[in-house]
Amino acid sequence: MKLYLGLIHHPIKNKLGELVTTSVTNLDIHDISRSCRTFGVKKYFLVTPFVAQQELVNSILGHWEQDHANAYNPDRQDALAIAKCVDSIETAIDEITKIEGQRPLIAVTGANFDSFDGDVSHLTKKLEEGNMPCFLLFGTGWGLHPIALEKAEYMLSPILSNNSDGYNHLSVRSAVAIYLDRFFGNRN
């Protein structure tokens, strides 16, 4: 499967539904890279328009390329090698299109989707039948803003809690790992 992943920091909603840009966190860079590398994601894009945030990401990624850091923990450098910071969703789509020779299907996730197109198995079947790449977007903050959702060609069913009180608020790192296991996990 030709799966690419995007962690979107803009356009994002705040708790009032307003358009915002969220900050990149070090844990998201490292942990999501490790999940992506473990499950075979082709490239992990961190999307932020802020130059200072891009410089921070590139500094963190560059640190693990240095000889002493790589010698200390080569597995981390290996995982981070698939991560890349870009300024927009469109920039990532353009890069995927160049790599694959075709535009990817844009799929989105969200904990609060009222309607959706289907689950991971349905999306996987669609991708395999069309032999097409997929760019799977995860939101930060309070989720993807409608501007980002407008780009979607497929809305994945949310991860739902069985809690009787309705609590359902996973970290994006946890959600990524769960979805990737649903895409690629060994079912033995």
N, C-alpha and C positions, 0 to 999 in steps of 0.2 A: 504494500500500500504506500502511496506517495502522499504522506501526511506531513504538513507543515503546521506549526503552532504559533499563534500570536498572543502575547500578553499585552493587552491594550491599556495604556494610561491616558489616552485621549483619542476620541471623544468618550467621556465617561459621565455618569450621573452622580450627583451628590445625593444626600438623603432627601433633599427637596425636589429632586428630579432635574436640577439645573445642570447645564453643561459645564464640566470642569476637567482639569488635568490633574491626575494623581501623581504622587511621587513613586519613583522606582525604589524598591527595597532590596537590600543585599540578599536576604533569604530567598526572595523570588528568583533572583538571577541564578543562584547556586542550586537550589532544590528543584526548580522546574527544569533546569538544564540536565540534572541527573536523571529525572524521570523521563525526559525526552530521549536522552541517550540510551537509557535502559530499554525503552520500548521501541526504538527505531524511528523516531521522528527525524525527518531529513534536515530541518532547520528550525530553530526557535528564535522568533523575532520579538524583541522588546520594543514597543512602539511608544515613543514620546517625542513631542515637537520641541521640547526645551533643550537647548544646547548644553546647559549645565548638567542636566540629567544624562544626556548622551555621553558627555565627557566622563561622568562618574561611572557609567556602565562600561565604557571602553577602558577606563583605568582598572576596574576590577577584572575585566576579561584579560587585559594586558598583563596584569600581575601574575596570573597563573600561566602565562606563556614564558615567563622568565625562567632561566635555568634552575635557580635555587628553589623556586616555588614548585616547578614541575618535578624536580627531583624529590621534594618532600612529599608531594601528593600527585602523582601522574594521573590517577583516575579522575581527579577533579579537572585537570587541564583537558583531559580527553572529553569529558562531558561538556565543559564550557566552550570547546571548539565549535560546537554547533549553534552557539548563541550569537546573535547579532542585534545591535541596536539600530533602529531606523526611525525616521521622523514622521512616518504616516503609514496607515494601512495600505494606501495606494502604492507607496514605495515597496513595501513587502510583496504585494501582488505583482508588481512589475518584475521584481527579482525572481519570484517563483515562475512567472511566465517565461522568462529568459532561460531558466534552468530546465524547465519541463517542455518547453516548446508549445505550451498551451496555457490558457488562463485557468487558475484553480477554481473549483467550486468553493464558495465562501460559506462556511458553516459557523453558527454562533451557539453559545451556551448561555444560560442564565437561570438563576435559582427561582426567579419569579415569573417565568413565562406562563401565561394563561393558555396560550395555544402554541402548538409546535408541529413540526412535520413528521417526526418519528424518533425512534431510538437509534443507538449506535449500530445495531445490526442492520436496520433498514438503510441507514446512510452508507454503511460499508458495502452493501449489495449494490446500491446506486453507483458508487464510485468504481467498483470492480466492473460492473456492466458497461460503464462509459469509459473505462480505463483512463480516468482523470485524476489529477492531483486535487488535494483538498487543503484549504487554509482554514484551520479551526481557531476561532477567536474566543478568548477568555477576557472578561472585563475585570477591572479592579474597582475600588470604591464601592458604589451601590449598583454597579453593573454597566453594561454597554448603553450608551446614549442612543436615542432613536436614529441619529445620524449614522452611527455604526451599524445599527440593525437594518437600515435601509439597504445596505450592501449585501445582506445575507440572502443566500439562495436556499438555505436549509437551516431550520431552527431545531436544535436537538432537544429532546425531552430533558427536563431538569432532574437532578439528583434529589430525590425526596426523602425526607426523614420519616421514620415511623413513630416519632415521639407524639404522645397523646396531647401534649401542650402546643404542638405545631412548630417548635423551635427547629429552624433549618438554616444555619448560617455557617457553612464550611469556609475555611481559608481557600484562597484560589489555588494554593499549592496542593491541598488535599483534593480539590475538585479535579485539577489536572491529572493527578495520579489515578483517581477513580476512572475518569473517562478514558485515559490511555490504557488502563487495564481492560476496560470494556472493548476497546478497539483491538488490542494485541495480546491480552493476557492468555496464559496457558490455562485451559479449562480442565486439565486432568485432575 
